[in-house]
Amino acid sequence: MKSKKKFNPFFRMVLLLLLVIIIGITTAISLFYYVFSIPEPEGMSLAHWPQDFTDSFTAWTTYENGKISIEQIGLDRLDEYGLWVQFIDESGQEIFSHNKPADYPEKYSASELMILSSSDYKNGYTIFTNSLYDSKEICSYVIGFPYDIGKYMLHYNGERVARLSPVARTIILSALSALIIVLLAYGFWLSRKLSGITDSIKNIPLRSYKPQKEKGMFGEIYGALNKTDQEIRYADQLNQETETKRREWIANITHDLKTPLSPIKGYAEMLADSSYLNQQSIQEYGNIILKNVNHAERLINDLKLTYQLDSGAIPFHPQNVRLTRCVKEWIIDIINDPAFSDRNITFKSNITELNANIDPHLFRRAVINLVINAIIHNSSDTKVSVTLDADKNNGILISISDNGKGLSKSEQERLFERYYRGTNTKEKPEGSGLGLAIANQIVTLHGGKITVKSQLDIGTEFIIHIPSGSKDNAN
């Protein structure tokens, strides 16, 4: 594996500072040349090159007895650079010219010559002047350059500038040093903060993160990290609780599957050796086996149904039905079940006719689960009442209440958890632990909800709220 080199943020800051300084210097030099340079045939030259060229042109020029003599190299340079030259005697009369444009005169006054020396860019040229001397007179000459060159003179008190120069250098150097120190200090501080943030980010997945104060420049970042850590810890707690529930669920379902399988196996073995059994015993054992097979089948069907509801794989076919009639028939089916024929179960509807959009098969399962739950969790003398009504929003209410043992607050909070058994399990050995979870899932699928009200030793009431299937329902 390739080892990744770790860079300290402080050194990154120093490198960034050096990069900024280099970029600044490069920009300053580039700006200087952009402002103070001009193109010429050999490349780029500073803007004072025309004056230097004008001053040095005397090296190729001779002035004797009123005559001008220019070496060929001088004329070649003029042609090469696209320049022109004009020589003028003391009277202002032209005595020689080369490449001079027609716009410029052949004679100048003294004032015109002075103006030429400070003139701006005009007629495509900027004029620079100089003089030649012989033994008797002075000869002036002008050279025209095809560049727009500004001629500005700055006047200042040289004595004071000379005194201020060391002070200015000291101030500039001190300011630059202070700036560098401040930047380095800021970089060091910033690197420590960034290192702290980096360490915090590394500690979050390790579960060793400690909440930070949400203040200062990085307050929002620390706030986000604190929130992320809280969410991760909550997710960890939720996963742990889910895992605990899963293990409990597996243990419970394993136990419930073994409960019917044990008598099935025992009585099946007895039937296998039926040489000494009479017909009555064989029939009795067969009924016991059938009862436990039915119990195992119900358990498996409950498991299948709850996961179908979770995944949305179960067929859902709602239709408009007469709910009053349906619920009444479902309650009669429970009463006619031999297992519950001795229980006190009543049905009442406060509305003559009540329609609802439901899947009859699924909704029947939800209502029956709630009624049977009230029966098997309470003693045999408990009264169970089923009531239909409409709420003020024209919705439908189905109440399943009993006057049994009631539920504690902790039990009410976990009632609809899958495979939650509660504390009272002695009177429901054949329950799957999925009845209430399935009922809640079915009601939710119909766009409704189940609420529960209960008090210990007084009783429990489950209320199913679902939308109405018809606007004609009336009180």
BANU-878118 format. One record per residue (C-alpha): residue number from 0; residue in one letter; x, y, z. Coordinates in Angstrom, 2 decimals. Layout:
BEGIN
- NUM|A|X|Y|Z;
...
//
This chain:
BEGIN
- 0|M|0.00|0.00|0.00;
- 1|K|1.16|3.49|-0.78;
- 2|S|1.55|5.63|2.29;
- 3|K|-0.02|9.06|1.92;
- 4|K|2.16|11.87|3.19;
- 5|K|0.49|13.93|5.85;
- 6|F|0.67|17.70|5.33;
- 7|N|0.40|20.00|8.29;
- 8|P|-2.10|22.80|7.58;
- 9|F|0.45|25.31|8.94;
- 10|F|2.95|24.41|6.22;
- 11|R|0.18|24.58|3.70;
- 12|M|-0.51|28.12|4.89;
- 13|V|3.17|29.04|4.57;
- 14|L|3.28|27.60|1.05;
- 15|L|0.12|29.51|0.21;
- 16|L|1.65|32.71|1.56;
- 17|L|4.81|32.20|-0.50;
- 18|L|2.69|31.49|-3.55;
- 19|V|0.72|34.70|-2.99;
- 20|I|3.97|36.69|-2.62;
- 21|I|5.39|35.18|-5.82;
- 22|I|2.16|35.88|-7.68;
- 23|G|2.18|39.46|-6.33;
- 24|I|5.76|40.08|-7.43;
- 25|T|5.14|38.54|-10.83;
- 26|T|1.99|40.62|-11.24;
- 27|A|3.83|43.82|-10.23;
- 28|I|6.63|43.15|-12.71;
- 29|S|4.16|42.30|-15.45;
- 30|L|2.14|45.45|-14.70;
- 31|F|5.32|47.54|-14.70;
- 32|Y|6.34|46.27|-18.13;
- 33|Y|2.79|46.60|-19.38;
- 34|V|2.73|50.30|-18.43;
- 35|F|6.37|51.32|-18.96;
- 36|S|7.39|49.31|-22.02;
- 37|I|6.89|49.63|-25.76;
- 38|P|7.43|47.18|-28.62;
- 39|E|10.35|47.65|-30.92;
- 40|P|11.91|45.49|-33.64;
- 41|E|14.19|43.67|-31.24;
- 42|G|11.41|42.92|-28.77;
- 43|M|10.20|44.95|-25.77;
- 44|S|12.00|47.99|-24.35;
- 45|L|11.25|50.40|-21.54;
- 46|A|9.40|53.56|-22.51;
- 47|H|12.51|55.71|-22.00;
- 48|W|14.21|53.86|-24.90;
- 49|P|13.21|56.58|-27.49;
- 50|Q|14.94|59.27|-25.43;
- 51|D|18.00|57.06|-24.98;
- 52|F|18.06|56.32|-28.72;
- 53|T|17.73|60.04|-29.51;
- 54|D|20.56|60.94|-27.13;
- 55|S|22.86|58.23|-28.50;
- 56|F|22.15|59.08|-32.15;
- 57|T|24.99|61.57|-31.97;
- 58|A|27.42|58.64|-32.02;
- 59|W|26.56|58.12|-35.70;
- 60|T|26.39|61.84|-36.62;
- 61|T|29.04|64.50|-37.44;
- 62|Y|28.36|68.25|-37.70;
- 63|E|31.12|70.37|-39.20;
- 64|N|30.99|73.68|-41.03;
- 65|G|27.23|73.60|-41.19;
- 66|K|27.09|70.19|-42.80;
- 67|I|25.57|66.98|-41.40;
- 68|S|27.17|63.62|-41.99;
- 69|I|25.35|60.45|-40.79;
- 70|E|26.91|57.00|-40.82;
- 71|Q|25.05|54.34|-42.75;
- 72|I|24.40|52.35|-39.60;
- 73|G|22.44|55.29|-38.22;
- 74|L|20.30|55.54|-41.33;
- 75|D|19.77|51.75|-41.26;
- 76|R|18.58|51.95|-37.67;
- 77|L|16.10|54.67|-38.57;
- 78|D|14.74|52.55|-41.41;
- 79|E|14.69|49.41|-39.27;
- 80|Y|12.70|51.03|-36.46;
- 81|G|10.44|53.07|-38.77;
- 82|L|11.78|56.42|-37.51;
- 83|W|12.47|59.75|-39.15;
- 84|V|15.00|62.48|-38.33;
- 85|Q|15.28|66.19|-39.11;
- 86|F|18.31|68.42|-38.45;
- 87|I|17.81|72.17|-37.90;
- 88|D|20.45|74.92|-37.69;
- 89|E|20.48|77.81|-35.26;
- 90|S|18.13|79.85|-37.44;
- 91|G|15.54|77.07|-37.37;
- 92|Q|16.07|76.06|-40.99;
- 93|E|16.15|72.41|-41.96;
- 94|I|19.58|71.30|-43.14;
- 95|F|18.94|67.55|-43.41;
- 96|S|16.08|65.08|-43.06;
- 97|H|15.47|61.39|-43.53;
- 98|N|12.03|59.74|-43.87;
- 99|K|10.39|62.96|-42.58;
- 100|P|6.59|63.02|-43.07;
- 101|A|5.12|65.81|-45.21;
- 102|D|3.11|67.12|-42.22;
- 103|Y|6.21|68.59|-40.55;
- 104|P|7.64|71.99|-41.73;
- 105|E|11.15|72.77|-42.97;
- 106|K|11.60|75.79|-40.70;
- 107|Y|10.87|76.28|-36.96;
- 108|S|10.91|79.20|-34.61;
- 109|A|12.65|78.93|-31.24;
- 110|S|9.33|78.56|-29.45;
- 111|E|8.20|75.81|-31.82;
- 112|L|11.37|73.85|-31.15;
- 113|M|10.75|74.13|-27.40;
- 114|I|7.19|72.92|-27.88;
- 115|L|8.41|69.91|-29.89;
- 116|S|10.61|68.79|-26.99;
- 117|S|7.54|68.41|-24.72;
- 118|S|4.85|67.64|-27.33;
- 119|D|2.49|64.65|-26.99;
- 120|Y|1.69|61.97|-29.52;
- 121|K|0.57|63.70|-32.70;
- 122|N|0.16|62.74|-36.37;
- 123|G|1.19|59.17|-35.51;
- 124|Y|4.50|60.14|-33.86;
- 125|T|5.99|61.24|-30.55;
- 126|I|8.90|63.72|-31.01;
- 127|F|12.17|63.61|-29.07;
- 128|T|14.90|66.27|-29.50;
- 129|N|18.65|66.68|-28.93;
- 130|S|21.54|68.90|-30.10;
- 131|L|24.90|68.65|-31.85;
- 132|Y|27.81|71.01|-31.39;
- 133|D|30.69|72.00|-33.65;
- 134|S|33.36|74.58|-33.01;
- 135|K|31.12|77.51|-33.95;
- 136|E|27.40|76.72|-33.75;
- 137|I|24.73|74.39|-32.40;
- 138|C|22.60|72.09|-34.52;
- 139|S|19.33|70.66|-33.18;
- 140|Y|17.63|67.53|-34.42;
- 141|V|14.31|65.83|-33.85;
- 142|I|13.44|62.14|-34.21;
- 143|G|9.90|60.92|-34.63;
- 144|F|8.87|57.60|-33.00;
- 145|P|5.66|55.80|-34.00;
- 146|Y|4.69|55.16|-30.33;
- 147|D|2.23|56.94|-28.05;
- 148|I|4.67|57.82|-25.26;
- 149|G|3.69|60.08|-22.40;
- 150|K|6.12|62.84|-21.40;
- 151|Y|5.60|63.86|-17.81;
- 152|M|8.11|65.32|-15.39;
- 153|L|7.84|64.94|-11.62;
- 154|H|9.37|67.74|-9.56;
- 155|Y|10.20|67.19|-5.89;
- 156|N|12.42|68.45|-3.09;
- 157|G|15.47|66.30|-3.51;
- 158|E|16.91|67.12|-0.10;
- 159|R|13.81|66.00|1.75;
- 160|V|13.41|62.90|-0.40;
- 161|A|16.99|61.97|0.36;
- 162|R|16.28|62.27|4.09;
- 163|L|13.01|60.34|3.82;
- 164|S|14.37|57.49|1.73;
- 165|P|15.91|55.47|4.65;
- 166|V|12.77|56.10|6.76;
- 167|A|10.51|55.00|3.91;
- 168|R|12.56|51.87|3.37;
- 169|T|12.40|51.11|7.08;
- 170|I|8.64|51.68|7.19;
- 171|I|8.04|49.52|4.11;
- 172|L|10.25|46.71|5.40;
- 173|S|8.62|46.91|8.84;
- 174|A|5.14|46.84|7.33;
- 175|L|6.03|43.86|5.15;
- 176|S|7.59|42.06|8.13;
- 177|A|4.54|42.77|10.28;
- 178|L|2.26|41.57|7.51;
- 179|I|4.21|38.34|7.12;
- 180|I|4.23|37.78|10.90;
- 181|V|0.47|38.39|11.10;
- 182|L|-0.17|36.07|8.19;
- 183|L|2.05|33.36|9.70;
- 184|A|0.37|33.74|13.09;
- 185|Y|-3.04|33.59|11.46;
- 186|G|-1.93|30.57|9.45;
- 187|F|-0.69|28.84|12.62;
- 188|W|-3.99|29.60|14.40;
- 189|L|-6.00|28.49|11.40;
- 190|S|-3.98|25.28|11.09;
- 191|R|-4.71|24.43|14.72;
- 192|K|-8.42|25.01|14.20;
- 193|L|-8.42|22.94|11.02;
- 194|S|-6.46|20.19|12.76;
- 195|G|-9.06|20.19|15.53;
- 196|I|-11.88|19.91|12.97;
- 197|T|-10.01|17.13|11.16;
- 198|D|-9.51|15.22|14.43;
- 199|S|-13.20|15.70|15.28;
- 200|I|-14.26|14.31|11.91;
- 201|K|-11.96|11.30|12.44;
- 202|N|-13.36|10.73|15.94;
- 203|I|-17.01|10.66|14.84;
- 204|P|-16.84|7.21|13.16;
- 205|L|-14.66|5.99|16.04;
- 206|R|-17.44|7.05|18.47;
- 207|S|-14.88|9.05|20.49;
- 208|Y|-16.07|12.51|19.44;
- 209|K|-16.66|15.05|22.20;
- 210|P|-19.21|17.82|21.54;
- 211|Q|-17.60|21.21|20.81;
- 212|K|-18.78|24.71|21.67;
- 213|E|-20.65|26.22|18.75;
- 214|K|-19.01|29.65|18.67;
- 215|G|-16.47|31.65|16.69;
- 216|M|-15.60|31.42|13.01;
- 217|F|-16.14|27.66|12.91;
- 218|G|-19.30|27.63|15.05;
- 219|E|-21.49|26.39|12.19;
- 220|I|-19.02|23.61|11.38;
- 221|Y|-18.90|22.46|15.01;
- 222|G|-22.70|22.67|15.13;
- 223|A|-22.93|20.40|12.08;
- 224|L|-20.40|17.99|13.62;
- 225|N|-22.31|17.94|16.93;
- 226|K|-25.56|17.24|15.08;
- 227|T|-23.92|14.52|12.97;
- 228|D|-22.50|12.87|16.10;
- 229|Q|-25.92|12.99|17.79;
- 230|E|-27.60|11.45|14.75;
- 231|I|-24.97|8.70|14.52;
- 232|R|-25.28|7.92|18.23;
- 233|Y|-29.06|7.85|17.91;
- 234|A|-28.74|5.54|14.90;
- 235|D|-26.39|3.31|16.91;
- 236|Q|-28.89|3.18|19.75;
- 237|L|-31.71|2.45|17.33;
- 238|N|-29.68|-0.30|15.65;
- 239|Q|-28.85|-1.79|19.03;
- 240|E|-32.51|-1.74|20.06;
- 241|T|-33.51|-3.22|16.70;
- 242|E|-30.92|-5.95|17.05;
- 243|T|-32.15|-6.70|20.58;
- 244|K|-35.73|-6.86|19.31;
- 245|R|-34.66|-9.06|16.42;
- 246|R|-32.97|-11.54|18.75;
- 247|E|-35.95|-11.52|21.06;
- 248|W|-38.24|-11.98|18.08;
- 249|I|-36.21|-14.94|16.77;
- 250|A|-36.16|-16.49|20.23;
- 251|N|-39.92|-15.99|20.61;
- 252|I|-40.84|-17.28|17.17;
- 253|T|-38.56|-20.28|17.65;
- 254|H|-40.25|-20.99|20.95;
- 255|D|-43.73|-20.59|19.46;
- 256|L|-42.92|-22.92|16.59;
- 257|K|-41.61|-25.51|19.03;
- 258|T|-44.75|-25.22|21.18;
- 259|P|-47.10|-26.84|18.62;
- 260|L|-44.39|-29.07|17.15;
- 261|S|-43.67|-30.80|20.47;
- 262|P|-47.18|-32.27|20.98;
- 263|I|-47.45|-32.99|17.24;
- 264|K|-44.28|-35.04|17.45;
- 265|G|-45.26|-36.72|20.75;
- 266|Y|-48.76|-37.76|19.70;
- 267|A|-47.57|-38.73|16.22;
- 268|E|-45.06|-41.11|17.84;
- 269|M|-47.85|-42.54|19.98;
- 270|L|-50.03|-43.02|16.91;
- 271|A|-47.17|-44.71|15.08;
- 272|D|-47.23|-47.38|17.81;
- 273|S|-51.02|-47.80|17.79;
- 274|S|-51.16|-51.50|18.62;
- 275|Y|-52.56|-50.86|22.07;
- 276|L|-54.65|-47.68|21.30;
- 277|N|-58.40|-47.81|20.88;
- 278|Q|-60.37|-45.76|18.37;
- 279|Q|-61.29|-43.10|20.89;
- 280|S|-57.65|-42.46|21.84;
- 281|I|-56.61|-42.34|18.20;
- 282|Q|-59.29|-39.76|17.49;
- 283|E|-58.34|-37.73|20.56;
- 284|Y|-54.65|-37.72|19.61;
- 285|G|-55.50|-36.81|16.03;
- 286|N|-57.56|-33.83|17.20;
- 287|I|-54.66|-32.63|19.37;
- 288|I|-52.26|-32.94|16.44;
- 289|L|-54.69|-31.08|14.16;
- 290|K|-55.14|-28.31|16.72;
- 291|N|-51.39|-27.74|17.00;
- 292|V|-50.90|-27.94|13.22;
- 293|N|-53.55|-25.24|12.85;
- 294|H|-51.75|-23.15|15.46;
- 295|A|-48.40|-23.54|13.63;
- 296|E|-50.12|-22.72|10.35;
- 297|R|-51.65|-19.53|11.82;
- 298|L|-48.28|-18.50|13.14;
- 299|I|-46.61|-19.00|9.78;
- 300|N|-49.44|-17.17|8.02;
- 301|D|-49.09|-14.25|10.44;
- 302|L|-45.36|-14.07|9.72;
- 303|K|-45.99|-14.11|6.00;
- 304|L|-48.72|-11.46|6.22;
- 305|T|-46.77|-8.99|8.32;
- 306|Y|-43.80|-9.08|5.95;
- 307|Q|-46.08|-8.78|2.92;
- 308|L|-47.59|-5.68|4.48;
- 309|D|-44.12|-4.30|5.22;
- 310|S|-42.92|-4.79|1.66;
- 311|G|-46.19|-3.79|-0.02;
- 312|A|-46.36|-7.18|-1.76;
- 313|I|-49.81|-8.14|-0.51;
- 314|P|-52.73|-7.63|-2.94;
- 315|F|-54.88|-4.67|-1.90;
- 316|H|-58.35|-4.39|-3.48;
- 317|P|-60.49|-1.76|-1.72;
- 318|Q|-64.18|-1.57|-2.57;
- 319|N|-67.20|0.25|-1.25;
- 320|V|-68.91|-2.04|1.26;
- 321|R|-71.70|-1.82|3.86;
- 322|L|-69.43|-1.75|6.88;
- 323|T|-72.16|-2.14|9.49;
- 324|R|-73.27|-5.44|8.04;
- 325|C|-69.69|-6.69|7.53;
- 326|V|-68.53|-5.97|11.09;
- 327|K|-71.67|-7.55|12.50;
- 328|E|-71.01|-10.72|10.49;
- 329|W|-67.38|-10.82|11.63;
- 330|I|-68.41|-10.59|15.30;
- 331|I|-70.97|-13.36|14.78;
- 332|D|-68.19|-15.53|13.28;
- 333|I|-66.14|-15.05|16.46;
- 334|I|-69.11|-15.84|18.70;
- 335|N|-69.79|-19.02|16.69;
- 336|D|-66.19|-20.18|17.15;
- 337|P|-66.26|-22.93|19.80;
- 338|A|-63.14|-21.49|21.39;
- 339|F|-64.96|-18.21|22.17;
- 340|S|-68.60|-19.29|22.38;
- 341|D|-68.69|-18.78|26.15;
- 342|R|-67.34|-15.19|26.00;
- 343|N|-69.42|-12.04|26.45;
- 344|I|-69.11|-10.19|23.11;
- 345|T|-71.58|-7.48|22.03;
- 346|F|-71.98|-5.41|18.88;
- 347|K|-73.65|-2.02|18.47;
- 348|S|-73.87|0.49|15.60;
- 349|N|-74.86|4.11|16.22;
- 350|I|-75.48|4.57|12.50;
- 351|T|-78.14|2.75|10.52;
- 352|E|-76.09|2.41|7.36;
- 353|L|-72.35|2.98|7.11;
- 354|N|-70.28|2.55|3.93;
- 355|A|-66.49|2.40|3.66;
- 356|N|-63.82|1.83|0.99;
- 357|I|-61.95|-1.17|2.39;
- 358|D|-60.46|-4.47|1.37;
- 359|P|-62.97|-6.75|3.16;
- 360|H|-60.57|-9.65|3.54;
- 361|L|-57.74|-7.57|5.06;
- 362|F|-59.93|-5.32|7.18;
- 363|R|-61.74|-8.35|8.60;
- 364|R|-58.35|-9.61|9.79;
- 365|A|-57.63|-6.29|11.56;
- 366|V|-60.95|-6.16|13.42;
- 367|I|-60.90|-9.85|14.40;
- 368|N|-57.29|-9.55|15.64;
- 369|L|-58.28|-6.68|17.95;
- 370|V|-61.35|-8.51|19.27;
- 371|I|-59.47|-11.77|19.87;
- 372|N|-56.65|-9.82|21.50;
- 373|A|-59.18|-8.40|24.00;
- 374|I|-60.52|-11.91|24.65;
- 375|I|-57.30|-13.85|25.17;
- 376|H|-55.60|-11.18|27.29;
- 377|N|-58.38|-11.11|29.86;
- 378|S|-60.30|-13.51|32.05;
- 379|S|-63.34|-15.42|30.77;
- 380|D|-65.85|-13.09|32.48;
- 381|T|-64.53|-10.00|30.66;
- 382|K|-67.05|-8.14|28.52;
- 383|V|-65.91|-7.11|25.02;
- 384|S|-67.93|-4.45|23.16;
- 385|V|-67.64|-3.52|19.48;
- 386|T|-69.21|-0.17|18.46;
- 387|L|-69.50|1.62|15.11;
- 388|D|-69.88|5.38|14.92;
- 389|A|-69.00|8.42|12.79;
- 390|D|-66.82|11.32|13.91;
- 391|K|-67.45|15.03|13.33;
- 392|N|-65.37|14.96|10.14;
- 393|N|-67.64|12.28|8.62;
- 394|G|-64.96|9.63|9.23;
- 395|I|-65.61|6.16|10.62;
- 396|L|-64.84|5.00|14.15;
- 397|I|-64.75|1.35|15.22;
- 398|S|-64.32|0.90|18.95;
- 399|I|-63.22|-2.43|20.53;
- 400|S|-63.36|-2.02|24.31;
- 401|D|-63.23|-4.32|27.31;
- 402|N|-63.48|-4.08|31.08;
- 403|G|-60.47|-6.28|31.66;
- 404|K|-57.10|-5.87|33.32;
- 405|G|-55.95|-2.85|31.35;
- 406|L|-52.46|-1.92|30.19;
- 407|S|-49.60|0.03|31.73;
- 408|K|-48.11|3.06|29.95;
- 409|S|-45.00|1.12|28.97;
- 410|E|-47.15|-1.61|27.44;
- 411|Q|-49.24|0.92|25.52;
- 412|E|-46.10|2.44|23.98;
- 413|R|-44.98|-0.92|22.57;
- 414|L|-48.34|-2.50|21.70;
- 415|F|-47.92|-2.33|17.94;
- 416|E|-44.31|-3.54|17.86;
- 417|R|-43.94|-6.77|15.97;
- 418|Y|-43.94|-9.75|18.30;
- 419|Y|-44.25|-7.72|21.48;
- 420|R|-45.90|-9.95|24.10;
- 421|G|-46.40|-7.59|27.02;
- 422|T|-46.35|-8.70|30.62;
- 423|N|-49.54|-10.74|30.75;
- 424|T|-48.85|-13.87|28.66;
- 425|K|-50.27|-16.66|30.76;
- 426|E|-53.72|-16.60|29.14;
- 427|K|-52.56|-16.41|25.50;
- 428|P|-50.23|-19.35|24.94;
- 429|E|-51.49|-19.79|21.39;
- 430|G|-51.02|-16.18|20.29;
- 431|S|-48.51|-15.33|17.57;
- 432|G|-47.47|-11.97|19.03;
- 433|L|-48.16|-10.39|15.64;
- 434|G|-51.89|-9.72|15.87;
- 435|L|-51.76|-6.05|16.89;
- 436|A|-48.86|-5.28|14.56;
- 437|I|-50.80|-6.78|11.64;
- 438|A|-53.97|-4.88|12.60;
- 439|N|-52.04|-1.60|12.74;
- 440|Q|-50.40|-2.24|9.36;
- 441|I|-53.76|-3.05|7.73;
- 442|V|-55.47|0.06|9.13;
- 443|T|-52.53|2.22|8.01;
- 444|L|-52.80|0.67|4.54;
- 445|H|-56.42|1.90|4.46;
- 446|G|-55.33|5.47|5.27;
- 447|G|-56.41|5.25|8.90;
- 448|K|-54.89|4.81|12.34;
- 449|I|-55.44|2.99|15.62;
- 450|T|-55.43|4.73|18.99;
- 451|V|-55.54|3.04|22.38;
- 452|K|-56.85|4.15|25.76;
- 453|S|-56.29|1.98|28.81;
- 454|Q|-56.17|2.02|32.59;
- 455|L|-55.04|-0.79|34.83;
- 456|D|-57.89|-2.80|36.39;
- 457|I|-60.46|-0.71|34.45;
- 458|G|-60.12|-1.81|30.86;
- 459|T|-58.80|-1.04|27.38;
- 460|E|-60.31|0.56|24.27;
- 461|F|-58.89|0.36|20.75;
- 462|I|-60.36|2.88|18.29;
- 463|I|-59.94|2.44|14.54;
- 464|H|-60.16|5.72|12.56;
- 465|I|-60.69|5.36|8.81;
- 466|P|-62.07|7.67|6.09;
- 467|S|-65.70|7.25|5.12;
- 468|G|-66.50|5.51|1.84;
- 469|S|-69.70|7.50|1.20;
- 470|K|-70.97|11.03|1.73;
- 471|D|-74.38|9.62|2.56;
- 472|N|-73.39|8.42|6.06;
- 473|A|-75.52|10.25|8.55;
- 474|N|-76.06|10.24|12.25;
//
